[in-house]
Amino acid sequence: MQPKYRRYSTIFVVAVALFAVAALGSCGKSPASGERQQAIGAIEQLFQDTRELRDRIDVTQSRGANATKSGVALSDLVDRYDATRARLQRALAAGALPPLDEEDVRALAAMRQAFEIYLDEVETEPLSGGEESGANGSVTAPTIRRFWRTERTAMRHFRTGSIPASRTPPDR
């Protein structure tokens, strides 16, 4: 027969080992999405990159062009945006690595709201020339549809108070 203290110490060691495996196995993972969490700075940089790509797409589409002024094809820009947007969506779902202070929590919430409102999927329509292409500086139909869809969404959020007016993007 084993001494009583030896049996309890064996149970204690096994319990501590199981707890350590469980704790270390979940470090840096969000239980909801299974995606690895990132530092808040990395998520903010990813958000800025995604927003910058979206702005370039919007400007290019509003000009009615198939490429940016620097010669980047709109289709390439949309592909990069889609990939970056998907990474940002996963990062926002996973959340940021702790510890987060109050400002970081507010920034993460603001990025999630802005993602839902302003960083939607890009609607691309091939330009066919004439008035749809904005040849004479006219506004294209896809631009008008996007403006009104975004405007309706923004107004719904302002009415419900879910996004503060100080978080709105500047006029372009």
Long-range contacts (C-beta under 8 A, 24 or more apart in sequence): 28-97, 29-94, 30-93, 30-94, 30-95, 32-93, 32-94, 33-90, 33-93, 33-94, 35-90, 35-91, 35-93, 35-94, 36-94, 37-94, 37-95, 37-96, 37-97, 38-91, 38-94, 38-96, 38-97, 39-96, 39-97, 40-96, 40-97, 40-100, 40-104, 40-107, 40-108, 42-91, 43-88, 43-91, 43-92, 43-96, 43-108, 43-111, 44-107, 44-111, 46-84, 46-87, 46-88, 46-91, 47-88, 47-111, 47-114, 47-115, 49-84, 50-81, 50-84, 50-85, 50-88, 50-119, 51-114, 51-118, 51-119, 53-77, 53-80, 53-81, 53-84, 54-81, 54-85, 54-118, 54-119, 54-122, 55-172, 57-81, 57-122, 58-143, 58-146, 61-124, 61-140, 61-142, 61-143, 61-146, 62-134, 62-139, 62-140, 62-143, 63-134, 64-127, 64-132, 64-133, 64-134, 64-135, 64-138, 64-140, 65-127, 66-127, 74-124, 75-124, 78-122, 78-124, 81-122, 82-121, 82-122, 85-119, 85-121, 88-115, 88-119, 89-115, 110-163, 110-167, 113-157, 113-162, 113-163, 113-167, 114-163, 114-167, 114-169, 117-150, 117-153, 117-154, 117-157, 117-163, 118-150, 118-169, 120-150
